[in-house]
Amino acid sequence: MTSTEPGGVGPPRLDAASFDPIGFLEDAVATPSHEDVGEMRELLVSTLERFDVDVRTDDDGCVLARSVSTSPDEGPHLVLNTHIDTVTPNVPFERGSDGSSSDVIRGRGSCDAKGPLAALLYGFLAAEPTRGRVTLAVTPDEEALSLGAASLTGRLPGTADRLDGDLFLVGEPTGLDVCTAAKGRFQGRVKLSGVAAHAAEFAGANAVAAAEGALAAIRTFDADADDHPQLGSPKLTPTVIEGGSATNQVPADCAITVDRRSVPPETAEEFRAKLAAAVRSETPDDVDVRFDLTERASPFLEAFSTDPDHAFVDAVTGAVRQATETAGLPEGRGGGVRPFGAATEASYFAPAPTVVFGPGDLADDDGAVAHAEREYVRVREVEVAAATVADVIETVL
């Protein structure tokens, strides 16, 4: 059953115990979503409809489903979020062993982020909130521009916040750790404009030579920056430099592309203005300076942080530690509280308390896992994540 708007108390659902998160994950990984998410979205929607959940797909391709208690105003609105798109190239589904006693699912999206999706979906279907409400909000383009999440949260011109969440649990591969912060990522281009002249003459304004001062400003940009208590220091890296067009000419133009890994409370606009001023101060007056952020259709993913002592963090941490102990996972696997290693759509949900959590790893001792040819997730850890999400919902709602 599909409705125009999700939610309401609605008819009783089928028994959520009949939902198999591992079976769903196998189907999901076997469904390519690296070029088009349509088929994967159909799988998600049909699964929700099978359990009599009111679900809709909005104009931006997001899948939304909601479970509302009989006392919606007496508790928080918890939002479960992850994404269904994956990066290229596709890696076929395979299930087998990791060489020890662990059963694994391999293939593109197994850990980023269909494993986390399976866990969130299990928790949502098992939810029977007695207060507040829970929304499942699954976005279609996190690996690209995050237009779906930006529209849902009112970050795009002409849009409004349609989630209005109080707490956010974002599914990503965290190794079952509870991640309460992540650095942002900005990109921009410093443009130095001088005056061309013959290299034999003491004339013109050399834009390439002016890059010496610009690079010094970039190198010392964070010299006085304070470390963030969770994320440490910000990082600014020059990544590409271009300039000049002839070997016997004073070059009129030079451009330096920079990569910024930000920490709160820095915004993209604050960074742009501050770096432009810093480069200007280290560049000769006869060379013009301009610094622009790279144009994109959605806002940059800024840094976010949630207080590690927040009650919501405690709820997730307690649930995963109980689940890992019950499952007999190795000591130290899961339940840690730390920052996440990559930028995520969690950025758009801040400053509401936000936790990033899920099975699988961005990388392991042998190298990259997410986005790599060897992408995998351990079956038992997906089961632990599913039990954790269900427990968190029961605790919070």
SULMO-V540507 format. One record per residue. RES is the residue in one small letter. PHI is phi in degrees with one decimal (none if undefined). PSI is psi in whole degrees, -180 to 180 (999 if undefined). BURIAL is # if it has 9 or more other ideal C-beta (glycine too) atoms within 8 Angstrom, else .. Layout:
<<RES;PHI;PSI;BURIAL> <RES;PHI;PSI;BURIAL>>
//
This chain:
<<m;none;126;.> <t;-117.4;136;.> <s;-120.1;166;.> <t;-65.8;-42;.> <e;-120.4;141;.> <p;-77.6;152;#> <g;103.4;-166;#> <g;96.3;166;.> <v;-68.3;-46;.> <g;68.2;-178;.> <p;-72.4;160;.> <p;-63.9;145;.> <r;-82.5;167;#> <l;-65.9;164;.> <d;-64.2;116;.> <a;-65.1;-17;#> <a;-63.2;-20;.> <s;-80.9;-4;.> <f;-85.3;124;#> <d;-102.7;104;.> <p;-62.7;-31;#> <i;-73.5;-42;#> <g;-61.4;-41;.> <f;-62.4;-43;#> <l;-62.3;-42;#> <e;-58.9;-46;#> <d;-63.2;-39;#> <a;-67.2;-44;#> <v;-68.6;-31;#> <a;-76.5;-5;.> <t;-104.1;105;#> <p;-61.9;139;#> <s;-143.3;33;#> <h;-89.3;-20;#> <e;-117.0;-34;.> <d;-147.1;133;.> <v;-94.6;4;#> <g;-56.3;-49;.> <e;-67.3;-39;#> <m;-66.9;-39;#> <r;-64.3;-39;#> <e;-62.2;-40;.> <l;-62.3;-44;#> <l;-64.6;-48;#> <v;-63.7;-44;#> <s;-64.9;-34;.> <t;-65.1;-45;#> <l;-63.8;-42;#> <e;-64.1;-32;#> <r;-62.5;-24;.> <f;-102.6;22;#> <d;57.6;35;#> <v;-91.6;133;#> <d;-72.8;123;#> <v;-141.4;147;#> <r;-142.2;157;#> <t;-109.9;123;#> <d;-84.6;-180;#> <d;-65.5;-19;.> <d;-95.7;5;#> <g;88.2;6;#> <c;-79.3;143;#> <v;-100.2;126;#> <l;-126.0;131;#> <a;-140.5;149;#> <r;-141.7;141;#> <s;-122.3;121;#> <v;-116.7;133;#> <s;-76.6;176;#> <t;-77.9;-8;.> <s;-129.6;67;#> <p;-64.1;-26;#> <d;-88.9;-3;.> <e;-99.3;6;.> <g;-150.2;174;#> <p;-77.8;166;.> <h;-100.8;110;#> <l;-96.5;127;#> <v;-110.6;128;#> <l;-102.1;122;#> <n;-131.0;140;#> <t;-159.9;-167;#> <h;-132.5;158;#> <i;-109.6;-7;#> <d;-83.4;155;#> <t;-132.9;165;#> <v;-85.3;165;.> <t;-91.4;158;.> <p;-81.3;163;.> <n;-69.7;145;.> <v;-120.0;123;.> <p;-62.7;153;.> <f;-66.3;141;#> <e;-155.5;141;.> <r;-122.7;134;#> <g;-171.1;-154;.> <s;-106.6;155;.> <d;-93.2;13;#> <g;97.1;-8;.> <s;-118.7;-136;.> <s;-97.7;4;.> <s;-90.4;134;#> <d;-88.0;133;#> <v;-128.6;154;#> <i;-112.6;125;#> <r;-110.2;157;#> <g;132.4;163;#> <r;-64.1;128;#> <g;91.1;-5;#> <s;-57.1;-39;#> <c;-109.7;-21;#> <d;-130.4;89;#> <a;-138.2;36;#> <k;-77.0;-28;#> <g;-62.6;-52;#> <p;-58.6;-37;#> <l;-61.1;-44;#> <a;-59.4;-39;#> <a;-68.0;-45;#> <l;-63.2;-40;#> <l;-64.8;-41;#> <y;-60.5;-48;#> <g;-61.2;-41;#> <f;-63.5;-45;#> <l;-68.4;-28;#> <a;-82.5;-11;#> <a;-68.0;135;#> <e;-133.9;71;.> <p;-64.4;137;#> <t;-98.8;-11;.> <r;-151.3;157;#> <g;67.9;-154;#> <r;-158.2;160;#> <v;-131.7;135;#> <t;-120.2;133;#> <l;-97.5;118;#> <a;-125.0;105;#> <v;-110.5;124;#> <t;-100.4;158;#> <p;-101.5;-5;#> <d;-148.8;41;#> <e;-64.9;-34;#> <e;-76.7;-6;.> <a;-115.0;-100;.> <l;-110.3;-4;.> <s;57.4;37;#> <l;-65.6;-34;#> <g;-62.4;-51;#> <a;-65.5;-39;#> <a;-63.5;-39;#> <s;-69.8;-42;#> <l;-59.0;-34;#> <t;-100.8;9;#> <g;74.1;23;#> <r;-88.9;-6;#> <l;-102.2;147;#> <p;-55.3;135;.> <g;81.8;6;.> <t;-114.3;162;#> <a;-126.6;160;.> <d;-68.6;109;.> <r;-96.1;-3;#> <l;-94.7;-47;#> <d;49.3;49;.> <g;-84.0;153;#> <d;-97.9;-33;.> <l;-138.8;143;#> <f;-130.1;130;#> <l;-115.7;113;#> <v;-106.2;124;#> <g;-85.1;115;#> <e;-148.2;162;#> <p;-74.0;105;#> <t;-117.5;9;#> <g;64.8;28;#> <l;68.6;12;#> <d;-81.6;163;#> <v;-103.1;109;#> <c;-101.5;123;#> <t;-110.4;3;#> <a;-161.0;159;#> <a;-157.4;145;#> <k;-71.1;153;#> <g;-88.1;172;#> <r;-137.1;120;#> <f;-117.4;158;#> <q;-140.9;141;#> <g;-156.6;180;#> <r;-136.5;121;#> <v;-84.2;124;#> <k;-113.4;121;#> <l;-107.8;125;#> <s;-122.8;117;#> <g;-114.5;-146;#> <v;-132.2;126;#> <a;-70.9;148;.> <a;-160.7;167;#> <h;-68.4;137;#> <a;-66.3;-17;.> <a;-79.4;-16;.> <e;-102.1;150;.> <f;-85.8;71;.> <a;-145.1;173;.> <g;78.0;-178;#> <a;-133.9;114;#> <n;-82.8;107;#> <a;-70.6;-34;#> <v;-67.4;-42;#> <a;-62.4;-35;.> <a;-66.9;-19;#> <a;-63.3;-23;#> <e;-58.8;-47;.> <g;-68.6;-39;#> <a;-62.3;-43;#> <l;-67.9;-33;#> <a;-64.3;-41;#> <a;-63.8;-38;#> <i;-67.0;-43;#> <r;-63.9;-35;.> <t;-101.5;9;.> <f;-56.8;-39;#> <d;-102.9;20;#> <a;-58.2;-35;.> <d;-104.6;10;.> <a;-73.3;141;.> <d;-84.1;144;.> <d;-70.6;139;.> <h;-76.9;140;#> <p;-60.3;-26;.> <q;-104.8;-35;#> <l;-105.5;-8;#> <g;74.9;-143;.> <s;-91.3;150;.> <p;-71.4;169;#> <k;-141.2;134;.> <l;-126.6;124;#> <t;-128.5;123;.> <p;-74.7;129;#> <t;-115.6;-30;.> <v;-141.6;138;.> <i;-131.4;136;#> <e;-136.4;140;.> <g;-178.7;153;#> <g;77.7;156;#> <s;-138.8;-11;.> <a;-145.5;145;.> <t;-75.5;-13;.> <n;-116.9;27;.> <q;-130.6;137;#> <v;-65.5;120;#> <p;-74.9;136;#> <a;-88.5;-17;#> <d;-136.8;146;#> <c;-151.7;144;#> <a;-136.0;138;#> <i;-125.1;119;#> <t;-88.5;137;#> <v;-125.7;148;#> <d;-112.4;127;#> <r;-115.7;126;#> <r;-108.9;105;#> <s;-95.0;162;#> <v;-126.4;156;#> <p;-61.4;149;#> <p;-98.9;19;.> <e;-61.3;131;#> <t;-102.0;168;.> <a;-62.1;-42;#> <e;-69.3;-38;.> <e;-61.7;-42;.> <f;-63.0;-45;#> <r;-58.0;-49;#> <a;-65.9;-41;.> <k;-69.1;-42;#> <l;-69.4;-38;#> <a;-58.8;-43;#> <a;-67.5;-40;.> <a;-64.9;-43;#> <v;-67.8;-40;#> <r;-58.1;-40;.> <s;-68.6;-20;.> <e;-108.2;11;#> <t;-116.8;139;#> <p;-54.5;148;.> <d;-64.8;-24;.> <d;-84.0;4;.> <v;-115.9;125;#> <d;-77.5;148;.> <v;-124.5;134;#> <r;-142.3;135;.> <f;-127.5;122;#> <d;-125.0;140;#> <l;-70.7;149;#> <t;-61.2;133;.> <e;-69.8;136;.> <r;-150.1;156;.> <a;-75.8;-17;.> <s;-126.5;160;#> <p;-62.8;152;#> <f;-61.2;153;#> <l;-80.3;104;#> <e;-82.5;166;#> <a;-67.3;152;#> <f;-139.8;158;#> <s;-152.2;142;#> <t;-117.4;140;#> <d;-57.6;120;.> <p;-59.6;-18;.> <d;-92.9;5;.> <h;-64.8;147;#> <a;-59.2;-34;.> <f;-66.6;-41;#> <v;-61.5;-43;#> <d;-60.0;-39;#> <a;-65.0;-44;#> <v;-68.9;-43;#> <t;-62.7;-46;#> <g;-62.4;-40;#> <a;-66.5;-44;#> <v;-72.6;-34;#> <r;-66.7;-39;#> <q;-65.1;-43;#> <a;-67.7;-40;#> <t;-68.4;-36;#> <e;-67.0;-43;.> <t;-63.1;-38;.> <a;-80.3;-11;#> <g;72.4;32;.> <l;-68.8;156;#> <p;-56.1;145;.> <e;-58.9;135;.> <g;90.0;-7;.> <r;-88.7;106;#> <g;89.5;155;#> <g;90.5;-5;#> <g;-73.5;156;.> <v;-112.9;120;#> <r;-159.8;172;.> <p;-74.3;158;#> <f;-88.1;149;#> <g;-87.5;0;.> <a;-141.2;161;.> <a;-73.0;144;.> <t;-141.2;171;#> <e;-68.0;-8;#> <a;-54.2;-27;#> <s;-52.8;-40;#> <y;-74.7;-17;#> <f;-90.4;-22;#> <a;-63.9;151;#> <p;-89.7;10;.> <a;-60.2;146;#> <p;-54.4;122;#> <t;-133.8;134;#> <v;-125.4;134;#> <v;-102.4;129;#> <f;-156.7;146;#> <g;168.8;170;#> <p;-78.9;159;#> <g;92.2;171;#> <d;-133.5;146;#> <l;-64.9;-38;#> <a;-154.7;155;.> <d;-127.0;-168;.> <d;-63.6;-19;.> <d;-98.3;1;.> <g;125.3;-160;.> <a;-65.2;142;.> <v;-116.5;-66;#> <a;-62.2;138;#> <h;70.9;4;.> <a;-104.3;168;.> <e;-64.8;-25;.> <r;-98.8;21;#> <e;-54.9;134;#> <y;-155.6;167;#> <v;-145.9;144;#> <r;-81.1;133;#> <v;-59.4;-45;#> <r;-63.1;-32;#> <e;-74.2;-30;#> <v;-64.3;-42;#> <e;-63.3;-41;#> <v;-64.0;-43;#> <a;-62.7;-41;#> <a;-61.9;-45;#> <a;-63.6;-37;#> <t;-62.9;-48;#> <v;-61.6;-43;#> <a;-61.3;-41;#> <d;-67.4;-40;#> <v;-61.5;-45;#> <i;-61.9;-43;#> <e;-62.7;-40;.> <t;-69.2;-46;#> <v;-76.7;-35;#> <l;-115.6;999;#>>
//
